[in-house]
Amino acid sequence: MPNIDLDVVYRDTNIPTRLDDGEIVSSSSQPAIMAIMLSQLAARAGDHVLEVGAGTGYNAALLAEIVGEHGQVTTIDLDAETVRSARAALNDAGYGRVRAEQMDGVAGFPECAPYDRIMATVGLGDIPQAWCEQLKPGGSVVLPLSLRGIMKAVAFRKDARGRLISTSIKPASFMPFRGANPLSLREIRVGPELGLFAWFPPDRQTVPPTSELYRLLQLDPVDIPTGIALTRAEFHRGLHLWMVAHQPAVFALHVEGMLAELGPVPKFLRNQWAWAGARDRLTSGVWTGDEVALLARADELREDQEDFELVVRAFGGRRVADHLISCIEGWRRAGSPADEHVQLRLLARKGAVRSQATIPMPSGTLELTWHRPLT
């Protein structure tokens, strides 16, 4: 990482390294998540590894150390300048054996296939079919995968039948993929005032007019207690994924500025990317037909507390809210499983689905199955 002070390089934070019209197009990932994903990948000496997202070349150098002289690391990136600078940095640092090539990552790199391990360092909303084809049976792929808006670092293993089955899932946040199949982010402005936005999962093909959503949010709400107390960590690393996988009509509301204090969005969580003094809040819910149900806190005056009682705020009726509460109660009955207790299985479009929790993807259907936590 040339031209960056060492005290900055070794901080546990991500470092933007290249801008295009003010947009970050390349960065060096936070060292902690690099270590976590390398552990998930479990590469061995002699392995042939494909990295998608060259960045600065830092992660490729770490991979080269792991696989050793008898292994091979190939790193690819869509951006020619990123590839050039990564190749130069790798050569200067003594890692000339790493191959750096310009390529749209969705196609993998067939010239050097098959691979023992494939690793992506950019956020994706699908697992490209080319990766599955270029991965050896028994091999592993690790990527930051957006699960209906929740990004996780997921490790999959390819079994003897060619299916991808998860072996590990960890919290993660990465820049979105920019190739032929980019990560879709569907945030839409709601209403005439500034500061209110809705986010819908990419698989929700038909979204009713947001004017109808705005109309519903102007109705007098009803707060329905759930009787369930939980912590922020339990929501972020357990309930949230359970909810989005079981609720096809899930969506998120983000509000900032004056509307954060005066608007209809209840206090639930703050946007983790907002600066500390920002007026900003974020919640999830379900919108179907003429009803909206949003997650809220029983005590809005204590926004920074770690634990709270969960409330569902209903607009237009209770049917959708009661259905959402039933989903949350199902999570509690299952033992309040965390993300580490879920297994993901990528099925072909016509594959047999065994679970009620699924996430549609362009390449197939992701089936989620939770295992009851040990007590």
SVG drawing of the C-alpha trace seen along z (x, -y; Angstrom):
<svg xmlns="http://www.w3.org/2000/svg" viewBox="-57 -19 68 56">
<polyline fill="none" stroke="black" stroke-width="0.4" points="0.0,0.0 2.4,-2.7 1.9,-6.4 -0.1,-5.5 1.4,-6.0 2.1,-2.7 0.1,-3.9 -2.9,-4.2 -2.2,-0.9 -2.2,1.1 -5.3,-0.4 -8.3,1.9 -10.3,0.0 -11.0,0.0 -8.9,-2.4 -10.3,-4.0 -7.5,-4.0 -9.1,-5.2 -11.9,-7.5 -13.9,-8.0 -15.9,-11.2 -16.0,-11.2 -17.1,-7.6 -14.9,-5.0 -14.1,-2.3 -11.2,-0.6 -10.2,-0.2 -8.3,2.0 -10.6,3.9 -10.6,3.8 -7.8,6.2 -10.2,7.9 -12.7,8.9 -9.8,10.0 -8.6,12.3 -12.2,13.7 -12.7,14.4 -9.3,16.0 -10.2,18.2 -13.5,19.1 -11.7,19.9 -9.3,22.3 -6.9,22.4 -4.0,24.8 -0.4,25.0 -0.4,25.9 -4.0,24.6 -5.0,22.8 -7.0,19.7 -9.0,17.2 -9.6,13.8 -12.4,11.5 -11.7,7.9 -8.0,7.1 -8.0,4.0 -4.5,3.0 -3.1,6.5 -2.9,6.8 -5.3,9.8 -3.7,11.5 -0.3,11.3 -1.8,12.8 -3.2,15.6 0.2,16.1 1.7,16.6 -0.9,19.2 -0.7,21.3 3.1,21.1 5.4,21.5 3.6,24.6 0.3,22.9 -1.1,20.3 -3.1,17.1 -4.9,15.3 -6.6,12.0 -9.0,10.2 -10.8,6.9 -13.0,5.1 -11.0,1.8 -7.8,1.7 -6.1,-0.9 -6.8,1.1 -5.3,4.2 -2.2,2.2 -1.6,0.7 -2.2,4.0 0.2,5.8 2.9,3.2 2.5,3.2 2.6,7.0 5.8,7.1 7.4,4.4 6.6,6.3 8.1,9.6 4.8,11.3 5.4,11.4 4.1,15.0 0.6,13.6 -1.2,13.3 -3.3,10.0 -5.7,9.8 -8.5,7.5 -11.7,9.4 -15.4,9.0 -15.6,11.1 -19.0,12.6 -17.2,14.8 -14.5,15.9 -11.2,16.6 -11.6,19.8 -8.0,19.7 -6.6,20.9 -9.6,23.0 -10.4,25.2 -9.8,23.7 -9.5,25.2 -10.8,21.9 -12.6,18.8 -12.8,15.6 -14.6,12.4 -13.8,9.1 -16.7,7.2 -20.4,7.4 -22.7,9.5 -26.4,10.3 -25.9,13.7 -23.3,16.5 -22.2,16.5 -22.7,19.8 -19.2,19.5 -17.7,19.7 -19.6,23.0 -18.4,24.4 -14.8,23.4 -14.6,24.6 -13.4,28.2 -15.7,30.6 -14.9,30.3 -13.6,26.7 -14.8,23.6 -16.0,20.2 -16.2,17.2 -18.0,14.0 -19.8,11.0 -23.4,12.0 -26.4,9.7 -29.3,11.6 -32.2,9.4 -30.3,6.4 -28.3,8.0 -24.7,8.5 -22.8,11.5 -19.5,13.1 -20.6,16.6 -18.4,19.7 -19.9,22.4 -18.5,25.9 -19.2,27.6 -20.3,31.2 -19.9,34.2 -23.2,33.4 -22.1,29.9 -24.4,28.2 -23.2,25.2 -23.8,25.7 -22.7,23.1 -20.2,23.9 -19.8,20.5 -21.6,17.1 -20.1,13.9 -21.1,10.2 -19.6,8.2 -19.8,5.0 -18.2,4.5 -18.3,2.2 -20.8,3.5 -19.7,5.4 -19.6,3.3 -19.4,5.9 -22.1,7.2 -24.2,8.4 -23.9,5.6 -25.4,5.7 -28.9,4.1 -29.7,1.4 -33.3,0.3 -33.7,-2.7 -36.6,-4.9 -37.7,-8.3 -41.1,-8.3 -43.4,-11.3 -42.9,-15.0 -40.6,-15.9 -36.9,-15.4 -35.3,-12.6 -37.7,-9.6 -36.6,-6.6 -37.7,-3.0 -35.5,0.0 -36.9,3.1 -35.1,6.4 -34.1,6.9 -36.2,10.0 -39.4,8.0 -40.1,7.4 -43.3,5.4 -43.4,2.6 -46.6,0.6 -46.4,-3.2 -44.6,-4.7 -47.3,-7.4 -49.6,-4.6 -46.9,-3.8 -46.7,-7.5 -50.5,-7.7 -50.5,-4.7 -47.7,-6.2 -49.9,-9.3 -52.6,-7.2 -52.8,-7.1 -50.6,-4.1 -51.3,-1.4 -48.4,-0.1 -48.8,3.6 -46.5,5.0 -44.9,8.3 -43.8,9.1 -40.3,9.9 -37.2,8.3 -34.0,8.5 -30.7,6.8 -29.3,4.9 -26.9,7.8 -29.7,10.4 -31.5,8.4 -28.5,7.8 -27.1,11.3 -30.3,13.4 -33.8,12.0 -33.1,9.8 -32.0,12.6 -34.9,14.8 -37.4,12.1 -36.2,11.2 -36.1,14.9 -39.6,15.7 -41.3,12.4 -41.4,12.0 -42.9,8.5 -40.2,7.2 -38.8,3.7 -36.8,1.1 -37.5,-2.6 -34.7,-5.1 -35.3,-8.6 -32.9,-11.5 -33.0,-15.2 -36.1,-16.8 -38.3,-13.8 -36.3,-11.7 -37.9,-13.6 -41.2,-14.6 -42.0,-11.9 -43.9,-8.6 -40.9,-6.3 -40.6,-4.9 -37.3,-4.9 -35.7,-1.5 -32.1,-1.6 -29.7,-4.2 -28.0,-3.9 -24.5,-2.5 -22.9,-4.6 -24.3,-7.9 -22.1,-10.3 -22.7,-10.4 -24.6,-13.7 -26.9,-13.0 -30.6,-12.9 -31.1,-9.5 -33.1,-6.3 -33.8,-3.0 -36.4,-0.3 -37.6,2.8 -41.1,4.0 -43.7,5.5 -45.9,3.8 -48.6,5.7 -51.8,4.3 -53.2,1.5 -51.3,2.3 -47.9,1.6 -46.2,3.0 -42.9,1.6 -40.5,2.7 -40.3,0.2 -39.1,-0.1 -41.4,-0.2 -39.3,-3.0 -38.4,-5.6 -36.7,-7.8 -33.8,-5.4 -32.7,-5.0 -29.1,-4.1 -29.8,-1.3 -28.6,2.1 -31.7,4.1 -35.3,3.1 -38.8,4.5 -39.9,5.0 -43.1,3.3 -44.8,3.6 -46.3,0.3 -49.3,1.0 -50.7,-1.4 -54.0,-0.6 -54.9,2.5 -53.5,5.3 -53.5,8.3 -50.0,7.7 -48.7,6.7 -50.1,9.9 -48.4,12.0 -45.1,10.2 -45.4,10.8 -46.1,14.5 -42.9,14.6 -41.0,13.1 -42.5,15.5 -41.5,18.3 -37.9,17.2 -38.2,17.2 -39.8,20.7 -36.9,21.9 -34.5,20.8 -33.7,17.3 -31.1,18.8 -28.2,16.6 -26.8,16.4 -24.2,19.1 -27.1,21.6 -28.3,21.2 -27.3,23.3 -27.7,22.0 -28.1,24.2 -28.2,23.0 -30.8,24.8 -31.3,24.9 -34.4,23.1 -36.4,26.3 -34.8,27.8 -36.9,29.3 -37.3,26.8 -37.5,28.2 -37.6,25.0 -40.2,22.3 -37.4,19.7 -36.0,19.0 -34.4,16.1 -34.8,15.9 -31.6,15.2 -30.9,14.9 -28.9,18.2 -31.5,20.2 -33.1,20.3 -31.2,20.0 -32.8,22.2 -32.2,21.3 -32.5,23.9 -31.9,23.1 -30.6,25.5 -31.8,25.0 -29.0,23.5 -27.5,25.7 -28.6,24.6"/>
</svg>
